[in-house]
């Protein structure tokens, strides 16, 4: 492979993208760890005021918003990478197909430790994105808008079928695998749970993937508009987006939760859940962009940026760590603890990861899993450790993919 066939330069990374990735991976940690109480016996923990507060905080600021934001950023990164490869005269379809195959491998490994893996979905939909990479921003916007508009109606339609769902994660027979202490049993539990809870579950397999595809296409549109590199020129637009997305989030949120509480008839044909999720996610992401452009929270954003540059490593590490704490291959904590414990654990793990990420990237060019994925994708070994001269680490223009 020639030097022209390389990732984009480190200096060309857009800082806000890594900051948003950092924020999203915090929400993913909270979402994944808060799902751990579902793996338990029949015992239920008592709710406390703190748990109720944190549960509501999670529901409104993180639940569903983090993985949808990461999915948009995946689409944005896809467009950057495709353009970079095509500009070098290489075949972007061949390159990206190979890259997604490697992501499938990482997804399988992660699925062995965590039944809620999303990497396999990114790898699958990444291949689907190849069908759209030559489309204009206008055409992609129309496709994306149509997908978003049909989601509430299609979601209600599917729910009307009342598909039977095999719930493995709280089934005593399958839980024996999770707590057995045998690695193969533990892997089997997670792979079976991934299959039944996601791959063949219509709600996830169909609705979830429609939402993900819409988010990825939206990310491609943003890249074609060079959106994140023009934030300083669009502050007024960002304020409008902030206000409009908040209004939509409030209206759809009230409508959905009112419908749930009162078992409203309109939910039989219209479920605005994902409209609430997507509008809230856009509101939060826009708020972060405005804070960044106004020079606020600089120190915090530096740490979030470091965490975002190692998203893949941090994500998989979170899942492996949870396995060693809660499953039979680790401490084997069987009874569910109060919600505040899982929330606090996720936040604590994330904070530690931010410090480790910042320290790691001061010495190395990549996170360890990012390095393996990039070397495999480009079929070339890239410098892993930053060069040192007279005991001083030299910052170079090492090339790193978005």
C-alpha positions in Angstrom: 0.0 0.0 0.0 1.3 3.4 -0.9 1.5 6.4 1.5 -1.3 8.1 -0.4 -3.7 5.4 0.8 -3.8 6.6 4.4 -6.3 8.0 7.0 -6.7 11.7 7.3 -4.2 13.7 9.3 -4.5 14.2 13.1 -4.5 17.9 12.6 -7.6 17.7 10.4 -9.8 16.1 13.1 -12.7 18.2 14.1 -12.6 18.6 17.9 -16.4 18.9 18.4 -16.9 15.5 16.9 -14.7 13.8 19.5 -16.4 15.8 22.2 -19.8 14.6 21.1 -18.5 11.1 20.9 -17.2 11.4 24.5 -20.6 12.7 25.7 -22.3 9.8 23.8 -20.1 7.1 25.3 -21.0 8.4 28.8 -24.7 7.8 28.0 -24.0 4.4 26.5 -22.2 3.4 29.7 -25.1 4.6 31.8 -27.6 2.8 29.5 -25.7 -0.5 29.5 -25.0 -0.5 33.2 -28.6 0.4 34.1 -29.7 -2.6 32.1 -27.7 -5.0 34.3 -30.4 -5.3 37.0 -32.5 -7.1 34.4 -30.1 -10.0 34.7 -31.2 -11.3 38.1 -33.3 -13.7 40.1 -36.9 -12.8 41.1 -35.7 -10.4 43.8 -36.3 -6.7 43.0 -34.4 -3.8 44.7 -36.3 -1.2 46.6 -36.6 2.2 44.9 -35.2 5.2 46.7 -35.7 8.9 46.1 -32.1 9.1 44.7 -32.8 6.2 42.3 -36.0 7.8 41.1 -34.2 11.1 40.4 -31.4 9.4 38.5 -33.7 7.2 36.6 -35.7 10.2 35.3 -32.4 12.1 34.6 -31.3 9.1 32.5 -34.6 8.8 30.7 -34.6 12.4 29.6 -30.9 13.1 28.9 -29.3 9.8 28.0 -31.7 6.9 27.3 -31.8 6.5 23.5 -30.1 9.8 22.9 -26.5 8.5 23.2 -26.6 5.6 20.7 -28.6 7.7 18.2 -25.9 10.5 18.5 -23.1 8.0 18.0 -24.9 6.6 15.0 -25.1 10.1 13.4 -21.4 10.5 14.1 -20.7 7.1 12.5 -22.5 8.3 9.3 -20.4 11.5 9.4 -17.2 9.6 9.8 -18.3 7.2 7.0 -18.7 10.1 4.6 -15.3 11.6 5.5 -13.6 8.2 5.1 -15.3 7.5 1.8 -14.3 10.9 0.4 -10.7 10.4 1.6 -10.4 7.0 -0.1 -12.1 8.0 -3.3 -9.8 11.1 -3.5 -6.8 8.9 -3.6 -8.1 7.0 -6.6 -9.0 3.9 -4.6 -12.2 1.9 -4.6 -14.2 3.1 -1.5 -16.6 0.2 -1.7 -13.9 -2.5 -1.5 -12.1 -0.6 1.3 -15.2 0.1 3.4 -16.6 -3.4 2.9 -13.3 -4.9 4.3 -13.4 -2.4 7.2 -17.0 -3.4 8.1 -16.0 -7.0 8.0 -13.3 -6.3 10.6 -16.0 -4.4 12.6 -18.1 -7.6 12.5 -15.2 -9.4 14.1 -14.9 -6.8 16.9 -18.7 -7.0 17.3 -18.6 -10.7 17.8 -15.9 -10.4 20.4 -17.9 -7.6 22.2 -21.1 -9.7 21.9 -19.5 -12.5 23.8 -19.1 -10.1 26.8 -22.2 -7.9 26.3 -25.6 -9.0 24.8 -26.5 -5.4 23.9 -23.7 -4.9 21.4 -24.4 -2.3 18.7 -21.2 -2.7 16.7 -22.8 -5.5 14.6 -25.6 -3.1 13.6 -23.1 -0.5 12.6 -21.2 -3.0 10.5 -24.3 -4.2 8.8 -25.7 -0.7 8.1 -22.3 0.5 7.1 -22.5 -1.8 4.2 -26.0 -0.5 3.4 -24.6 3.1 3.5 -22.5 2.2 0.5 -25.7 2.2 -1.6 -26.1 5.9 -0.8 -22.6 7.4 -0.7 -22.9 9.0 -4.2 -26.3 10.6 -3.4 -26.6 14.4 -3.1 -27.3 16.0 0.2 -30.7 16.9 -1.0 -31.7 13.4 -2.0 -30.3 12.0 1.3 -32.2 14.6 3.3 -35.5 13.5 1.6 -34.8 9.8 2.3 -33.8 10.6 5.9 -37.0 12.7 6.4 -39.2 10.0 5.0 -37.7 7.4 7.3 -38.1 9.6 10.4 -41.7 10.5 9.4 -42.8 6.8 9.1 -41.2 5.6 12.3 -44.1 6.4 14.7 -46.7 4.8 12.4 -44.6 1.7 11.6 -43.7 1.3 15.2 -47.4 1.3 16.2 -48.2 -1.1 13.3 -45.6 -3.7 14.4 -46.7 -3.5 18.1 -50.2 -4.4 16.9 -48.9 -7.9 16.0 -47.9 -8.6 19.6 -44.9 -10.7 18.6 -43.8 -13.2 21.3 -40.4 -12.2 22.7 -38.1 -14.8 24.3 -36.7 -13.1 27.4 -33.4 -14.9 28.0 -31.8 -12.4 30.4 -34.2 -13.1 33.2 -34.8 -16.8 32.4 -33.5 -19.0 35.3 -32.4 -21.7 32.9 -30.3 -19.4 30.8 -29.0 -17.4 33.8 -27.2 -20.6 34.9 -25.0 -20.0 32.0 -24.3 -16.4 33.0 -23.4 -17.3 36.6 -21.7 -20.6 36.0 -18.2 -19.2 36.0 -17.4 -21.1 32.8 -16.2 -18.8 30.1 -17.8 -20.8 27.3 -21.2 -20.8 29.1 -20.9 -17.0 29.7 -20.2 -16.4 26.0 -23.1 -18.7 25.0 -25.5 -16.7 27.2 -24.5 -13.4 25.7 -24.6 -14.6 22.1 -28.0 -16.3 22.6 -29.3 -13.1 24.3 -28.0 -11.0 21.4 -29.8 -13.3 19.0 -33.2 -13.4 20.7 -33.2 -9.9 22.2 -32.0 -8.1 19.0 -31.4 -10.1 15.9 -34.8 -11.7 15.6 -36.8 -9.3 17.8 -39.0 -7.3 15.3 -39.0 -4.1 17.5 -35.2 -3.9 17.4 -34.4 -5.7 14.1 -36.8 -3.5 12.1 -37.6 -0.3 14.0 -34.2 0.0 15.5 -32.4 -0.4 12.2 -34.7 2.1 10.5 -33.8 4.6 13.2 -30.1 3.8 12.8 -30.2 4.1 9.1 -32.0 7.5 9.3 -29.3 8.7 11.8 -26.5 7.5 9.6 -27.9 9.2 6.5 -28.4 12.4 8.5 -24.7 12.1 9.5 -23.7 11.8 5.9 -25.8 14.9 5.0 -24.1 16.9 7.8 -20.7 15.9 6.4 -21.7 16.9 2.8 -22.7 20.3 4.2 -19.4 20.4 6.2 -21.7 21.3 9.2 -19.3 20.8 12.1 -16.5 22.8 10.5 -18.8 25.8 10.1 -20.2 26.0 13.6 -18.6 29.4 14.3 -20.5 30.9 11.3 -23.8 29.3 12.3 -24.4 30.3 15.9 -27.7 32.0 15.1 -28.9 28.8 13.3 -27.7 26.7 16.2 -29.9 28.8 18.6 -32.9 28.3 16.3 -32.2 24.5 16.2 -31.9 24.4 20.0 -35.2 26.1 20.5 -37.1 24.2 17.8 -35.8 20.8 18.9 -36.7 21.6 22.5 -40.2 22.5 21.6 -40.6 19.3 19.5 -39.1 17.2 22.4 -41.5 18.7 24.9 -44.6 18.2 22.7 -43.7 14.7 21.6 -42.6 13.7 25.1 -45.8 14.9 26.7 -47.9 13.2 24.0 -46.1 9.9 24.3 -46.0 9.7 28.1 -49.6 10.9 28.4 -50.6 8.2 25.9 -48.7 5.5 27.9 -50.2 6.6 31.2 -53.8 6.8 29.9 -53.6 4.0 27.4 -54.7 6.4 24.7 -56.1 5.0 21.5 -53.8 7.1 19.2 -50.9 4.9 20.3 -52.5 2.1 18.3 -51.5 3.9 15.1 -49.0 6.5 16.1 -46.2 6.2 18.7 -44.0 9.3 18.8 -41.3 7.7 21.1 -38.4 8.1 18.6 -39.5 11.6 17.6 -39.0 12.5 21.3 -35.7 10.6 21.4 -34.3 12.3 18.3 -35.5 15.8 19.0 -34.1 15.6 22.6 -30.8 14.2 21.2 -30.5 17.1 18.7 -31.3 19.6 21.5 -28.5 18.2 23.7 -26.0 17.9 20.9 -26.7 21.5 19.7 -26.3 22.7 23.3 -22.9 21.1 23.5 -21.9 22.7 20.2 -23.0 26.1 21.4 -21.1 25.7 24.7 -18.0 24.7 22.7 -18.2 27.5 20.2 -18.7 30.0 23.0 -15.5 28.8 24.7 -17.2 27.3 27.7 -16.1 24.2 29.7 -12.7 24.1 27.9 -11.1 21.8 30.5 -14.0 19.4 30.6 -14.2 19.3 26.8 -10.5 18.4 26.5 -11.2 15.3 28.6 -14.3 14.5 26.7 -12.4 14.9 23.4 -9.7 12.4 24.6 -12.5 9.9 25.6 -14.1 10.4 22.2 -10.9 9.7 20.3 -10.9 6.3 22.0 -14.6 5.6 21.7 -14.2 2.0 20.5 -11.7 1.1 23.2 -13.7 2.7 25.9 -17.0 1.1 24.8 -15.6 -2.4 24.7 -13.7 -1.9 27.9 -16.9 -0.8 29.7 -18.6 -4.0 28.6 -15.7 -6.3 29.6 -15.4 -4.6 33.0 -19.1 -5.1 33.6 -18.8 -8.8 32.8 -16.0 -9.2 35.4 -18.0 -7.4 38.1 -21.4 -9.0 37.6 -21.1 -12.3 35.8 -20.0 -15.7 37.0 -16.5 -15.2 35.5 -16.0 -12.4 37.9 -17.6 -11.4 41.2 -21.0 -13.0 40.3 -23.2 -10.4 41.9 -26.6 -12.1 41.5 -29.2 -9.9 43.3 -29.9 -6.5 41.7 -28.7 -3.4 43.5 -30.4 0.0 43.7 -30.5 1.9 40.4 -28.2 4.6 41.8 -25.4 2.1 42.2 -25.4 1.2 38.5 -25.7 4.9 37.5 -22.8 5.9 39.8 -20.7 2.9 38.7 -21.2 3.9 35.0 -20.3 7.5 35.7 -17.3 6.5 37.8 -16.0 4.1 35.1 -16.4 6.8 32.5 -14.5 9.5 34.5 -11.6 7.1 35.1 -11.6 6.3 31.3 -11.4 10.1 30.5 -8.3 10.4 32.6 -6.8 7.2 31.2 -7.6 8.3 27.7 -6.0 11.7 28.1 -2.9 10.1 29.6 -2.8 7.4 27.0 -3.1 9.8 24.0 -0.2 11.9 25.4 2.0 8.9 24.8 0.3 7.0 21.9 -1.3 8.0 18.6 -4.3 5.8 19.0 -6.4 3.9 21.4 -5.3 0.2 21.3 -8.5 -1.1 19.6 -8.6 1.9 17.3 -5.0 1.1 16.3 -5.8 -2.6 15.5 -8.9 -1.6 13.5 -7.0 1.0 11.5 -4.0 -1.3 10.8 -6.4 -4.0 9.7 -8.5 -1.7 7.6 -5.5 -0.2 5.7 -3.4 -3.4 5.9 -0.5 -1.4 7.1 1.2 -0.9 10.5 0.9 2.7 11.7 3.2 4.2 14.3 1.6 3.4 17.7 3.8 5.2 20.1 4.6 8.9 19.8 8.3 9.5 19.1 10.4 10.7 22.0 13.4 13.0 21.7 15.5 13.9 24.7 12.8 12.5 27.0 10.2 14.8 25.4 7.3 13.4 23.5 7.0 14.9 20.0 3.6 15.7 18.6 3.6 14.7 15.0 1.2 14.8 12.1 0.5 11.1 12.4 -2.5 10.3 10.3 -5.6 9.1 12.0 -9.0 8.3 10.5 -12.1 9.9 11.8 
